[in-house]
Amino acid sequence: MSSIFISYSRKDIDFARQIVDALSENDLDTWIDWQSIPKGEDWKQEIDRGIEGAETFIFLMSPDSAKSEICNLEIAHALNNNKRIIPIVIRDTNPQDFHFEIRKKKYPEGTGFSAEIKLTNSTLQSKIRSKPSTQTLSR
């Protein structure tokens, strides 16, 4: 199971690759279509499974992802599955162009790649540290 699903527009694939690399350097497991969908599989079904199996949904915000039908379907599926959503602004975009639930999220604007990664790692690590244990103690 991947802990982080990354949603992005294909036009932003270079930035998506940078995000995956940076998160991997911090030992965070990511799910992204070009790495996680086996050849010959139903890509939509695999995307839905990837979202369902992830703890966190990262949405890369750009004018292209705002217009993407697939990105909006991914957001809807993440919301329907009660995923934690972390938006990351990668290109200036009118916030009104995004899904209402994305607009409600707190996100840094114009901080640059390094700052975005640092904030994202910090947010994800705090979530990992605060996650309650599922282990049962025995006497």
Secondary structure, 3 states (H helix, E strand, C coil): CCCEEEECCHHHHHHHHHHHHHHHHCCCCEECHHHHCCCCCCHHHHHHHHHHHCCEEEEEECHHHHHCHHHHHHHHHHHHCCCEEEEEECCCCCHHHCCHHHHCCCCCCCCCHHHHHHHHHHHHHHHHHHCCCCCCCCC
